[in-house]
Amino acid sequence: MTINLDTLEITNNTSENRFEVWVNNLGSKLDYIESKDTLTITHVGVHPDLRGSGIAGKLTQHAFDYAKSKSLRVIPMCSYAAAWIQRHEEYKELVKHKS
């Protein structure tokens, strides 16, 4: 299945603390914990039929863009998000490092 990542509608489901996207009634999500100064990414999950389509990366980028717009530092607890940030230098400044 070919997916146009530029037209994905990612929504912020604040009651569930996650960003969601639906493609052909198949859901994918990025779970987070937001505090006054951080956004902790706890899990990125993509429906099995959509894996390999780039949706996980798009959800993660959306979370980092959201954090930047709110002046939040990001804690990438999820292994996918931690690996993603290693490939995206332009977002590394947002990562909260252990003190």
Backbone hydrogen bonds, N-H to C=O, Kabsch-Sander energy under -0.5 kcal/mol:
donor,donor_aa,acceptor,acceptor_aa,energy
5,L,3,I,-1.1
7,T,4,N,-1.5
8,L,5,L,-0.9
10,I,8,L,-0.8
11,T,9,E,-0.5
11,T,20,E,-2.7
13,N,11,T,-0.8
13,N,18,R,-2.9
14,T,12,N,-1.4
16,E,13,N,-1.0
17,N,13,N,-0.7
18,R,13,N,-1.6
19,F,30,L,-2.4
20,E,11,T,-2.8
21,V,28,S,-2.0
23,V,26,L,-2.2
26,L,23,V,-1.7
27,G,25,N,-0.5
28,S,21,V,-2.1
29,K,45,G,-3.1
30,L,19,F,-2.2
31,D,43,H,-2.8
32,Y,17,N,-2.6
33,I,40,T,-2.0
35,S,33,I,-0.5
35,S,38,T,-2.8
39,L,73,R,-2.6
40,T,33,I,-3.1
41,I,39,L,-0.6
41,I,75,I,-2.1
42,T,31,D,-1.8
42,T,40,T,-0.7
43,H,31,D,-1.3
45,G,29,K,-3.2
50,L,47,H,-2.5
51,R,47,H,-0.6
51,R,48,P,-0.8
53,S,50,L,-1.5
58,K,54,G,-2.0
59,L,55,I,-2.8
60,T,56,A,-2.2
61,Q,57,G,-2.7
62,H,58,K,-2.3
63,A,59,L,-2.1
64,F,60,T,-2.2
65,D,61,Q,-2.7
66,Y,62,H,-2.5
67,A,63,A,-2.5
68,K,64,F,-2.5
69,S,65,D,-2.3
70,K,66,Y,-1.3
71,S,68,K,-1.3
72,L,67,A,-3.1
73,R,37,D,-2.5
74,V,94,L,-3.2
75,I,39,L,-2.3
77,M,41,I,-0.9
77,M,75,I,-1.7
78,C,41,I,-1.9
82,A,78,C,-2.4
83,A,79,S,-2.1
84,W,80,Y,-2.8
85,I,81,A,-2.2
86,Q,82,A,-0.8
87,R,83,A,-0.7
87,R,84,W,-1.3
88,H,85,I,-0.9
91,Y,88,H,-2.1
92,K,89,E,-1.3
94,L,91,Y,-2.0
95,V,92,K,-1.4
96,K,74,V,-3.0
97,H,95,V,-0.6
